Amino acid sequence: MKLCIWKAYLYKMILQQQIGQRGEQMAAAYLMNEGSIIKERNWRFSKAEIDINAEIKDLLVFLEVKTKSYTY
């Protein structure tokens, strides 16, 4: 029984990771369509991560993307 619960937990984690990656792709595509320049994605420093590093007009912007997988 414990193995079944572990498999369900892993499946949920993988699904959430895929949803998050898709959200980041959509955010980057939106920014590029608006004329922004994506400098870097998934930049890491120590334990921190920045999802998107972009230049919007004359500003350097650091973005954390949150994606939800449900609607109300």
CNS distance restraints for C-alpha pairs under 8 A (distance, minus, plus):
assign (resid   1 and name CA) (resid   5 and name CA) 6.62 0.50 0.50
assign (resid   2 and name CA) (resid   6 and name CA) 6.19 0.50 0.50
assign (resid   3 and name CA) (resid   7 and name CA) 6.18 0.50 0.50
assign (resid   4 and name CA) (resid   8 and name CA) 6.29 0.50 0.50
assign (resid   5 and name CA) (resid   9 and name CA) 6.18 0.50 0.50
assign (resid   6 and name CA) (resid  10 and name CA) 6.22 0.50 0.50
assign (resid   7 and name CA) (resid  11 and name CA) 6.10 0.50 0.50
assign (resid   8 and name CA) (resid  12 and name CA) 6.17 0.50 0.50
assign (resid   9 and name CA) (resid  13 and name CA) 6.28 0.50 0.50
assign (resid  10 and name CA) (resid  14 and name CA) 6.18 0.50 0.50
assign (resid  11 and name CA) (resid  15 and name CA) 6.11 0.50 0.50
assign (resid  12 and name CA) (resid  16 and name CA) 6.13 0.50 0.50
assign (resid  13 and name CA) (resid  17 and name CA) 6.19 0.50 0.50
assign (resid  14 and name CA) (resid  18 and name CA) 6.25 0.50 0.50
assign (resid  15 and name CA) (resid  19 and name CA) 6.21 0.50 0.50
assign (resid  16 and name CA) (resid  20 and name CA) 6.16 0.50 0.50
assign (resid  17 and name CA) (resid  21 and name CA) 6.21 0.50 0.50
assign (resid  18 and name CA) (resid  22 and name CA) 6.16 0.50 0.50
assign (resid  19 and name CA) (resid  23 and name CA) 6.22 0.50 0.50
assign (resid  19 and name CA) (resid  67 and name CA) 6.90 0.50 0.50
assign (resid  19 and name CA) (resid  68 and name CA) 7.85 0.50 0.50
assign (resid  19 and name CA) (resid  69 and name CA) 6.99 0.50 0.50
assign (resid  20 and name CA) (resid  24 and name CA) 6.31 0.50 0.50
assign (resid  20 and name CA) (resid  65 and name CA) 7.89 0.50 0.50
assign (resid  20 and name CA) (resid  66 and name CA) 7.05 0.50 0.50
assign (resid  20 and name CA) (resid  67 and name CA) 5.73 0.50 0.50
assign (resid  21 and name CA) (resid  25 and name CA) 6.24 0.50 0.50
assign (resid  22 and name CA) (resid  26 and name CA) 6.20 0.50 0.50
assign (resid  23 and name CA) (resid  27 and name CA) 6.15 0.50 0.50
assign (resid  23 and name CA) (resid  65 and name CA) 6.97 0.50 0.50
assign (resid  23 and name CA) (resid  66 and name CA) 7.17 0.50 0.50
assign (resid  23 and name CA) (resid  67 and name CA) 5.42 0.50 0.50
assign (resid  24 and name CA) (resid  28 and name CA) 6.10 0.50 0.50
assign (resid  24 and name CA) (resid  51 and name CA) 7.08 0.50 0.50
assign (resid  24 and name CA) (resid  52 and name CA) 7.74 0.50 0.50
assign (resid  24 and name CA) (resid  65 and name CA) 6.07 0.50 0.50
assign (resid  25 and name CA) (resid  29 and name CA) 6.11 0.50 0.50
assign (resid  26 and name CA) (resid  30 and name CA) 6.13 0.50 0.50
assign (resid  27 and name CA) (resid  31 and name CA) 6.24 0.50 0.50
assign (resid  27 and name CA) (resid  65 and name CA) 7.41 0.50 0.50
assign (resid  28 and name CA) (resid  32 and name CA) 6.19 0.50 0.50
assign (resid  28 and name CA) (resid  38 and name CA) 7.14 0.50 0.50
assign (resid  28 and name CA) (resid  52 and name CA) 7.31 0.50 0.50
assign (resid  29 and name CA) (resid  33 and name CA) 6.14 0.50 0.50
assign (resid  30 and name CA) (resid  34 and name CA) 6.30 0.50 0.50
assign (resid  31 and name CA) (resid  35 and name CA) 6.51 0.50 0.50
assign (resid  31 and name CA) (resid  36 and name CA) 5.29 0.50 0.50
assign (resid  31 and name CA) (resid  37 and name CA) 7.54 0.50 0.50
assign (resid  31 and name CA) (resid  38 and name CA) 7.78 0.50 0.50
assign (resid  32 and name CA) (resid  36 and name CA) 4.92 0.50 0.50
assign (resid  32 and name CA) (resid  37 and name CA) 6.18 0.50 0.50
assign (resid  32 and name CA) (resid  38 and name CA) 7.10 0.50 0.50
assign (resid  35 and name CA) (resid  56 and name CA) 7.57 0.50 0.50
assign (resid  36 and name CA) (resid  54 and name CA) 6.66 0.50 0.50
assign (resid  36 and name CA) (resid  55 and name CA) 5.70 0.50 0.50
assign (resid  36 and name CA) (resid  56 and name CA) 4.83 0.50 0.50
assign (resid  36 and name CA) (resid  57 and name CA) 6.86 0.50 0.50
assign (resid  37 and name CA) (resid  54 and name CA) 5.53 0.50 0.50
assign (resid  37 and name CA) (resid  55 and name CA) 5.06 0.50 0.50
assign (resid  37 and name CA) (resid  56 and name CA) 6.70 0.50 0.50
assign (resid  38 and name CA) (resid  52 and name CA) 7.11 0.50 0.50
assign (resid  38 and name CA) (resid  53 and name CA) 6.14 0.50 0.50
assign (resid  38 and name CA) (resid  54 and name CA) 4.34 0.50 0.50
assign (resid  38 and name CA) (resid  55 and name CA) 6.39 0.50 0.50
assign (resid  39 and name CA) (resid  52 and name CA) 7.74 0.50 0.50
assign (resid  39 and name CA) (resid  53 and name CA) 5.40 0.50 0.50
assign (resid  39 and name CA) (resid  54 and name CA) 5.10 0.50 0.50
assign (resid  39 and name CA) (resid  55 and name CA) 6.82 0.50 0.50
assign (resid  40 and name CA) (resid  52 and name CA) 6.06 0.50 0.50
assign (resid  40 and name CA) (resid  53 and name CA) 5.07 0.50 0.50
assign (resid  40 and name CA) (resid  54 and name CA) 6.97 0.50 0.50
assign (resid  41 and name CA) (resid  50 and name CA) 7.22 0.50 0.50
assign (resid  41 and name CA) (resid  51 and name CA) 5.43 0.50 0.50
assign (resid  41 and name CA) (resid  52 and name CA) 4.58 0.50 0.50
assign (resid  41 and name CA) (resid  53 and name CA) 6.13 0.50 0.50
assign (resid  42 and name CA) (resid  49 and name CA) 6.12 0.50 0.50
assign (resid  42 and name CA) (resid  50 and name CA) 5.47 0.50 0.50
assign (resid  42 and name CA) (resid  51 and name CA) 4.44 0.50 0.50
assign (resid  42 and name CA) (resid  52 and name CA) 6.24 0.50 0.50
assign (resid  43 and name CA) (resid  49 and name CA) 5.52 0.50 0.50
assign (resid  43 and name CA) (resid  50 and name CA) 5.18 0.50 0.50
assign (resid  43 and name CA) (resid  51 and name CA) 6.56 0.50 0.50
assign (resid  43 and name CA) (resid  52 and name CA) 7.50 0.50 0.50
assign (resid  43 and name CA) (resid  53 and name CA) 7.75 0.50 0.50
assign (resid  44 and name CA) (resid  48 and name CA) 5.68 0.50 0.50
assign (resid  44 and name CA) (resid  49 and name CA) 4.39 0.50 0.50
assign (resid  44 and name CA) (resid  50 and name CA) 6.49 0.50 0.50
assign (resid  45 and name CA) (resid  49 and name CA) 6.39 0.50 0.50
assign (resid  50 and name CA) (resid  62 and name CA) 6.56 0.50 0.50
assign (resid  50 and name CA) (resid  63 and name CA) 6.41 0.50 0.50
assign (resid  50 and name CA) (resid  64 and name CA) 6.05 0.50 0.50
assign (resid  51 and name CA) (resid  62 and name CA) 7.62 0.50 0.50
assign (resid  51 and name CA) (resid  63 and name CA) 5.87 0.50 0.50
assign (resid  51 and name CA) (resid  64 and name CA) 5.23 0.50 0.50
assign (resid  51 and name CA) (resid  65 and name CA) 6.37 0.50 0.50
assign (resid  52 and name CA) (resid  62 and name CA) 5.95 0.50 0.50
assign (resid  52 and name CA) (resid  63 and name CA) 5.03 0.50 0.50
assign (resid  52 and name CA) (resid  64 and name CA) 6.77 0.50 0.50
assign (resid  52 and name CA) (resid  65 and name CA) 7.85 0.50 0.50
assign (resid  53 and name CA) (resid  60 and name CA) 7.24 0.50 0.50
assign (resid  53 and name CA) (resid  61 and name CA) 5.84 0.50 0.50
assign (resid  53 and name CA) (resid  62 and name CA) 4.71 0.50 0.50
assign (resid  53 and name CA) (resid  63 and name CA) 6.31 0.50 0.50
assign (resid  54 and name CA) (resid  60 and name CA) 5.89 0.50 0.50
assign (resid  54 and name CA) (resid  61 and name CA) 5.23 0.50 0.50
assign (resid  54 and name CA) (resid  62 and name CA) 6.51 0.50 0.50
assign (resid  54 and name CA) (resid  63 and name CA) 7.84 0.50 0.50
assign (resid  55 and name CA) (resid  59 and name CA) 5.57 0.50 0.50
assign (resid  55 and name CA) (resid  60 and name CA) 4.62 0.50 0.50
assign (resid  55 and name CA) (resid  61 and name CA) 6.01 0.50 0.50
assign (resid  56 and name CA) (resid  60 and name CA) 6.45 0.50 0.50
assign (resid  56 and name CA) (resid  61 and name CA) 6.83 0.50 0.50
